[in-house]
């Protein structure tokens, strides 16, 4: 069930951490696609130590970055659990030198720092012997052209009884997470696509969650039965309806891959964040810790820089709503909840006065949010007697500009009255 805190959280931290960090290979997909054998992939268990894991330092960093929640991969598609699951032996507790539960300390650290707790859980499990035992119903109709994968599809006839055992395993692990580490604020599911909603028993599962864990938010990846949308890696041009979250990596990889040096700059990440909240969404920014629990310095730097930008600009970020529709201002904007203040995110130094279109209200004051410096402004043109506003021009002197973006606070008389028409011929001039 959707909770108010999520709509105002704006920033979450996604943490992809698992045995795949040992060799720095793609999480689960690397053996699925054959770039590494399954045996070599699972042999990484021998090198997963978590010896420098410091969840309190993680949580403190997330808080400095301006995040309000975090989501940890408790089990990815490879089936390796980060807790001492009683449903099988495939966990970092039983199979790796780490030898302990890694989720409880994470949850406790988040609570200590007033951050909401998110747990990622993969529905599918490419290591479980009962998983690759049935086809999705639509796959049965195209057996001749179906590209089969041994981790997903049966090697022989379907085995519905085995699949039923897997569904029970799935529910039992889910109940462990919710019972052992609760209260869980958010469940971030993944991997729903390989079976139908009916095969997963998602309607039944949704009812069970609502009845027993009504304060837990569910993401979209349960065939449309979740609480919010999760566009991935590309910021929407047209935002989804309702609550949503843009999940994105800092480089091109979710987990730790030292060969991937293609990091987005701090300025790019700040722009993406402003663009996302300006469209009314949250950004779930990913990190990939090393096998020992160390967060790569490139990722620490970017989180610190994001936090430095947010610090002093909080008023423009939370609590706010989506800003002006595109075309009114050439940059991201947000709107105060009472709709009487607009926040403009001006990236770079303007080459002249900054235009804002379509505002019918009288303007009470324009200022730089962080410094409080007042800015001169004027409204020119329009036909006020026909309720057609002129263009508001704001003067932002170079010496008042901030890097990478200057947040301008635009205070209005009354609730925003925005001109959204196609224009008209003026037939009656004053």
C-alpha positions as CSV (number, residue, x, y, z in Angstrom):
1,X,0.0,0.0,0.0
2,X,1.4,3.4,-1.0
3,X,2.7,5.5,1.9
4,X,3.2,9.2,2.0
5,X,6.9,9.0,2.9
6,X,7.7,7.5,-0.5
7,X,6.1,10.3,-2.5
8,X,8.4,12.8,-0.7
9,X,11.5,10.7,-0.4
10,X,12.9,11.8,-3.7
11,X,16.2,9.9,-3.4
12,X,17.0,6.3,-2.6
13,X,20.2,4.3,-2.8
14,X,20.1,0.9,-4.6
15,X,22.8,-1.5,-3.4
16,X,23.7,-4.5,-5.6
17,X,26.0,-6.6,-3.4
18,X,26.7,-10.3,-3.8
19,X,29.2,-12.9,-4.7
20,X,29.4,-11.4,-8.2
21,X,31.7,-8.7,-6.8
22,X,34.5,-11.2,-6.2
23,X,35.5,-11.4,-9.9
24,X,33.6,-8.3,-10.8
25,X,31.2,-10.0,-13.2
26,X,27.7,-9.2,-14.1
27,X,25.2,-10.2,-11.4
28,X,23.6,-13.5,-12.4
29,X,23.2,-12.6,-16.0
30,X,26.9,-13.4,-16.7
31,X,26.3,-17.1,-16.3
32,X,22.8,-17.0,-17.8
33,X,24.3,-15.6,-21.0
34,X,27.4,-17.8,-20.8
35,X,30.1,-15.2,-20.4
36,X,31.2,-17.3,-17.4
37,X,30.3,-20.9,-16.5
38,X,27.8,-21.5,-13.8
39,X,30.4,-23.4,-11.8
40,X,33.0,-20.6,-12.0
41,X,30.4,-18.1,-11.1
42,X,29.3,-20.0,-8.0
43,X,33.0,-20.6,-7.1
44,X,33.0,-16.9,-6.2
45,X,31.4,-17.9,-2.9
46,X,34.9,-18.9,-1.8
47,X,36.1,-15.3,-2.1
48,X,33.2,-13.4,-0.6
49,X,34.4,-12.2,2.8
50,X,32.4,-9.0,3.7
51,X,35.4,-8.3,6.0
52,X,35.2,-4.5,5.7
53,X,31.4,-4.3,5.8
54,X,30.4,-1.3,7.8
55,X,26.6,-0.8,7.4
56,X,26.7,2.2,9.8
57,X,29.2,4.0,7.6
58,X,27.0,3.1,4.6
59,X,23.9,4.6,6.2
60,X,25.7,7.7,7.3
61,X,27.0,8.2,3.7
62,X,23.5,7.7,2.3
63,X,22.1,10.3,4.7
64,X,24.8,12.8,3.8
65,X,23.9,12.2,0.1
66,X,20.3,13.3,0.9
67,X,18.7,9.9,0.6
68,X,15.6,9.0,2.5
69,X,15.7,5.2,1.9
70,X,17.9,2.4,0.6
71,X,17.3,-0.9,-1.1
72,X,19.6,-3.9,-0.7
73,X,19.7,-7.0,-2.9
74,X,18.9,-9.7,-0.4
75,X,18.9,-12.3,-3.1
76,X,19.6,-11.8,-6.9
77,X,18.7,-14.2,-9.7
78,X,21.6,-16.4,-8.7
79,X,19.7,-17.5,-5.6
80,X,22.5,-16.6,-3.1
81,X,20.8,-15.2,0.0
82,X,22.5,-12.6,2.1
83,X,20.7,-13.9,5.2
84,X,20.6,-17.3,7.0
85,X,17.6,-18.7,5.1
86,X,16.2,-21.9,6.5
87,X,14.8,-22.9,3.1
88,X,18.0,-24.1,1.6
89,X,21.8,-23.9,2.1
90,X,22.5,-21.3,-0.6
91,X,23.4,-18.3,1.5
92,X,26.5,-16.2,2.3
93,X,26.1,-17.6,5.9
94,X,26.7,-21.2,4.8
95,X,28.6,-20.9,1.6
96,X,31.1,-18.0,2.0
97,X,33.8,-16.9,4.4
98,X,31.6,-14.0,5.4
99,X,29.7,-16.6,7.4
100,X,27.1,-14.4,8.9
101,X,23.8,-12.6,8.2
102,X,24.4,-9.3,6.4
103,X,20.8,-7.9,6.4
104,X,20.1,-7.3,10.0
105,X,23.1,-4.9,10.5
106,X,22.0,-3.1,7.4
107,X,18.4,-2.7,8.7
108,X,19.6,-1.6,12.1
109,X,22.0,1.0,10.6
110,X,19.2,2.5,8.4
111,X,16.9,2.7,11.4
112,X,19.6,4.5,13.4
113,X,19.9,7.1,10.7
114,X,16.2,7.5,10.1
115,X,16.3,5.9,6.7
116,X,13.5,3.7,5.4
117,X,14.3,0.1,4.8
118,X,14.0,-1.4,1.4
119,X,14.7,-5.1,0.5
120,X,15.2,-6.3,-3.0
121,X,14.1,-9.9,-3.7
122,X,14.2,-11.8,-6.9
123,X,11.2,-13.9,-7.6
124,X,13.1,-16.1,-10.0
125,X,16.0,-18.3,-8.8
126,X,18.2,-19.8,-11.4
127,X,19.9,-22.1,-8.9
128,X,16.9,-23.7,-7.4
129,X,16.3,-27.3,-8.7
130,X,12.5,-26.8,-8.8
131,X,12.6,-23.5,-10.7
132,X,13.2,-24.5,-14.4
133,X,10.3,-27.0,-14.4
134,X,7.5,-25.3,-16.2
135,X,6.9,-23.0,-19.2
136,X,5.1,-19.7,-19.1
137,X,1.7,-20.4,-20.7
138,X,2.4,-18.3,-23.9
139,X,5.7,-20.2,-24.3
140,X,3.9,-23.5,-24.7
141,X,2.4,-22.3,-28.0
142,X,5.8,-21.5,-29.6
143,X,7.9,-24.5,-28.7
144,X,9.5,-24.7,-32.2
145,X,10.8,-21.2,-32.1
146,X,11.4,-20.7,-28.3
147,X,14.9,-19.9,-27.3
148,X,15.4,-22.0,-24.3
149,X,17.8,-21.5,-21.4
150,X,18.6,-24.3,-19.0
151,X,18.3,-22.0,-16.0
152,X,14.7,-21.0,-17.0
153,X,13.1,-23.8,-19.1
154,X,12.5,-27.5,-18.4
155,X,15.1,-30.0,-19.8
156,X,12.3,-32.5,-20.3
157,X,8.5,-32.7,-19.6
158,X,7.0,-30.0,-17.4
159,X,6.8,-30.9,-13.7
160,X,3.9,-28.9,-12.1
161,X,4.5,-30.5,-8.7
162,X,8.1,-29.2,-8.7
163,X,6.8,-25.7,-9.5
164,X,4.4,-25.9,-6.6
165,X,7.4,-26.7,-4.4
166,X,9.2,-23.7,-5.7
167,X,6.2,-21.3,-5.0
168,X,6.2,-22.6,-1.4
169,X,9.9,-21.9,-1.2
170,X,9.5,-18.4,-2.6
171,X,6.8,-17.6,-0.1
172,X,8.8,-19.0,2.8
173,X,11.8,-16.9,2.0
174,X,9.7,-13.9,1.6
175,X,8.1,-14.5,5.0
176,X,11.6,-14.9,6.5
177,X,12.6,-11.4,5.2
178,X,9.4,-9.8,6.5
179,X,9.5,-11.6,9.9
180,X,13.2,-11.5,10.7
181,X,14.0,-8.0,9.5
182,X,10.7,-6.1,9.9
183,X,9.2,-3.7,9.8
184,X,10.2,-3.6,6.1
185,X,9.1,-0.3,4.5
186,X,9.6,-1.4,0.9
187,X,9.8,-4.7,-1.0
188,X,11.6,-4.2,-4.3
189,X,10.8,-7.3,-6.5
190,X,12.5,-8.3,-9.7
191,X,12.3,-11.2,-12.1
192,X,8.5,-11.5,-12.5
193,X,8.6,-11.9,-16.3
194,X,9.6,-15.6,-16.6
195,X,6.3,-16.9,-15.2
196,X,2.7,-15.6,-15.5
197,X,1.0,-13.7,-12.7
198,X,-1.2,-16.8,-12.2
199,X,1.8,-19.1,-11.9
200,X,3.4,-16.8,-9.4
201,X,0.0,-16.6,-7.5
202,X,0.5,-12.8,-7.4
203,X,-3.1,-11.8,-6.7
204,X,-3.1,-14.2,-3.7
205,X,0.3,-12.9,-2.6
206,X,-0.8,-9.3,-2.9
207,X,-3.7,-10.0,-0.6
208,X,-1.5,-11.8,1.9
209,X,0.9,-8.9,2.0
210,X,-1.9,-6.3,2.3
211,X,-3.5,-8.2,5.2
212,X,-0.3,-8.9,7.1
213,X,2.1,-6.1,6.1
214,X,-0.2,-3.2,5.2
215,X,2.6,-0.5,5.6
216,X,5.0,-2.2,3.2
217,X,5.2,-0.6,-0.2
218,X,5.6,-2.9,-3.2
219,X,7.3,-2.0,-6.5
220,X,5.8,-2.7,-9.9
221,X,7.5,-6.0,-10.7
222,X,4.6,-8.3,-10.0
223,X,2.7,-8.1,-13.2
224,X,1.1,-4.7,-12.5
225,X,0.0,-5.5,-8.9
226,X,2.6,-3.2,-7.2
227,X,2.2,0.3,-5.9
228,X,4.5,2.3,-8.2
229,X,6.3,2.2,-11.6
230,X,10.1,1.6,-11.9
231,X,11.5,2.9,-15.2
232,X,15.1,1.8,-15.5
233,X,18.2,3.5,-16.9
234,X,16.3,6.1,-19.0
235,X,14.5,9.1,-17.5
236,X,11.0,9.1,-18.9
237,X,10.1,11.8,-21.4
238,X,6.5,11.4,-20.3
239,X,6.4,10.4,-16.7
240,X,4.3,7.4,-15.6
241,X,0.9,8.0,-14.1
242,X,1.0,7.8,-10.3
243,X,4.1,7.3,-8.1
244,X,7.3,6.2,-9.8
245,X,11.0,5.7,-9.3
246,X,13.8,6.0,-11.8
247,X,16.5,3.4,-11.0
248,X,19.9,4.1,-12.6
249,X,23.5,3.1,-12.3
250,X,26.5,5.4,-11.8
251,X,28.4,3.7,-14.6
252,X,27.0,1.0,-16.8
253,X,26.9,-1.8,-14.2
254,X,24.7,-2.6,-11.2
255,X,27.2,-4.6,-9.3
256,X,30.9,-4.0,-8.8
257,X,32.8,-4.3,-12.1
258,X,36.2,-2.6,-11.9
259,X,36.6,-2.8,-15.7
260,X,33.6,-0.5,-16.1
261,X,35.2,3.0,-15.8
262,X,32.4,4.7,-17.6
263,X,31.0,6.7,-14.7
264,X,28.6,9.5,-15.1
265,X,30.0,12.8,-13.7
266,X,28.7,14.2,-10.4
267,X,27.1,17.0,-12.5
268,X,25.3,14.5,-14.7
269,X,23.9,12.7,-11.7
270,X,22.8,15.9,-10.1
271,X,21.1,16.9,-13.4
272,X,19.3,13.5,-13.6
273,X,18.2,13.9,-10.0
274,X,16.7,17.3,-10.6
275,X,15.1,16.2,-13.8
276,X,13.5,13.2,-12.0
277,X,12.0,15.1,-9.1
278,X,10.9,17.8,-11.5
279,X,8.8,15.2,-13.3
280,X,7.4,14.0,-9.9
281,X,9.5,10.9,-9.4
282,X,12.1,9.5,-7.1
283,X,15.6,8.5,-8.2
284,X,17.0,5.2,-6.9
285,X,20.7,5.6,-7.5
286,X,22.8,2.4,-7.6
287,X,26.1,1.5,-6.0
288,X,28.0,-1.7,-6.2
289,X,30.2,-2.5,-3.2
290,X,33.3,-4.6,-3.5
291,X,33.2,-8.2,-2.1
292,X,34.6,-7.0,1.2
293,X,31.9,-4.4,1.6
294,X,33.9,-1.3,0.6
295,X,32.0,1.2,-1.6
296,X,34.2,2.2,-4.5
297,X,35.7,5.7,-4.1
298,X,34.2,6.9,-7.4
299,X,30.7,6.1,-6.0
300,X,31.5,7.7,-2.6
301,X,32.6,10.9,-4.4
302,X,29.4,11.1,-6.4
303,X,27.2,10.5,-3.4
304,X,29.1,13.2,-1.5
305,X,28.8,15.7,-4.3
306,X,25.0,15.0,-4.6
307,X,24.6,15.6,-0.9
308,X,26.6,18.9,-1.1
309,X,24.2,20.1,-3.8
310,X,21.1,19.0,-1.9
311,X,22.4,20.6,1.4
312,X,20.9,24.1,1.5
313,X,18.5,23.4,-1.3
314,X,16.3,20.9,0.6
315,X,13.3,23.3,0.4
316,X,13.2,22.8,-3.4
317,X,13.4,19.0,-3.1
318,X,11.3,17.7,-0.2
319,X,8.4,18.1,0.2
320,X,7.5,19.2,-3.3
321,X,5.5,18.1,-6.3
322,X,6.2,17.9,-10.0
323,X,7.0,21.3,-11.4
324,X,6.0,23.3,-14.5
325,X,5.1,21.4,-17.6
326,X,7.9,21.3,-20.2
327,X,8.3,24.4,-22.3
328,X,7.6,27.0,-19.5
329,X,11.2,27.0,-18.3
330,X,14.3,25.4,-19.9
331,X,15.3,23.2,-17.0
332,X,13.9,21.2,-14.2
333,X,11.4,22.8,-11.8
334,X,9.5,21.7,-8.7
335,X,6.5,23.2,-6.9
336,X,5.9,23.7,-3.2
337,X,3.0,21.7,-1.9
338,X,0.8,24.8,-1.4
339,X,1.5,25.6,-5.1
340,X,2.5,29.2,-4.4
341,X,6.3,28.8,-4.8
342,X,8.2,27.5,-7.9
343,X,11.8,26.3,-7.7
344,X,13.8,26.7,-10.9
345,X,17.0,24.6,-11.4
346,X,19.3,26.7,-13.6
347,X,22.2,24.7,-14.8
348,X,25.3,26.7,-15.9
349,X,25.6,30.4,-16.2
350,X,22.8,32.0,-18.2
351,X,23.8,34.0,-21.3
352,X,21.2,36.6,-20.5
353,X,18.0,37.1,-18.5
354,X,16.2,33.8,-17.8
355,X,12.7,33.5,-19.3
356,X,9.7,31.8,-17.6
357,X,6.5,31.5,-19.6
358,X,2.9,31.3,-18.8
359,X,2.7,32.6,-15.2
360,X,-0.4,34.7,-14.6
361,X,0.2,35.4,-11.0
362,X,1.9,38.5,-9.6
363,X,5.4,37.7,-8.4
364,X,6.1,38.6,-4.8
365,X,9.9,37.8,-4.7
366,X,12.6,36.0,-6.7
367,X,15.8,34.9,-4.9
368,X,18.6,32.4,-5.0
369,X,17.5,29.7,-2.6
370,X,20.8,28.7,-1.0
371,X,22.2,32.2,-0.5
372,X,18.9,34.1,-0.1
373,X,20.2,36.8,-2.5
374,X,17.2,38.6,-4.1
375,X,17.1,38.8,-7.9
376,X,15.6,41.5,-10.1
377,X,12.9,40.5,-12.5
378,X,10.3,41.9,-14.8
379,X,7.3,40.7,-16.8
380,X,7.1,41.9,-20.4
381,X,4.5,41.5,-23.1
382,X,1.3,39.6,-22.9
383,X,-2.3,40.9,-22.8
384,X,-3.3,40.9,-19.1
385,X,-6.7,42.3,-19.9
386,X,-7.4,39.1,-21.8
387,X,-5.6,37.0,-19.1
388,X,-2.7,36.3,-21.5
389,X,0.5,36.7,-19.4
390,X,3.8,38.2,-20.6
391,X,7.1,36.5,-20.1
392,X,8.8,36.7,-16.8
393,X,12.5,37.7,-17.2
394,X,14.9,37.0,-14.2
395,X,18.3,38.5,-13.9
396,X,20.8,36.0,-12.4
397,X,24.2,37.8,-12.2
398,X,27.3,35.6,-12.7
399,X,28.6,36.2,-9.2
400,X,25.4,34.7,-7.7
401,X,25.6,31.5,-9.8
402,X,26.3,28.2,-8.1
403,X,27.8,25.0,-9.5
404,X,26.5,22.8,-11.0
405,X,23.0,24.4,-10.6
406,X,21.5,27.5,-9.1
407,X,18.1,27.0,-7.5
408,X,15.9,30.0,-7.9
409,X,13.0,30.5,-5.6
410,X,10.0,32.2,-7.3
411,X,7.3,33.3,-4.8
412,X,3.9,34.0,-6.1
413,X,0.8,35.8,-4.9
414,X,-1.7,32.9,-4.4
415,X,-1.7,29.5,-5.9
416,X,0.0,29.0,-9.3
417,X,-2.2,30.1,-12.2
418,X,-0.6,28.8,-15.3
419,X,-1.5,29.8,-18.9
420,X,-1.7,26.6,-21.0
421,X,-3.6,27.7,-24.0
422,X,-2.6,27.8,-27.7
423,X,-2.5,31.6,-27.9
424,X,-5.0,33.9,-29.4
425,X,-5.4,36.9,-31.8
426,X,-5.7,40.1,-29.9
427,X,-8.9,41.8,-31.0
428,X,-9.2,44.3,-28.3
429,X,-6.2,46.3,-27.3
430,X,-6.1,48.7,-24.3
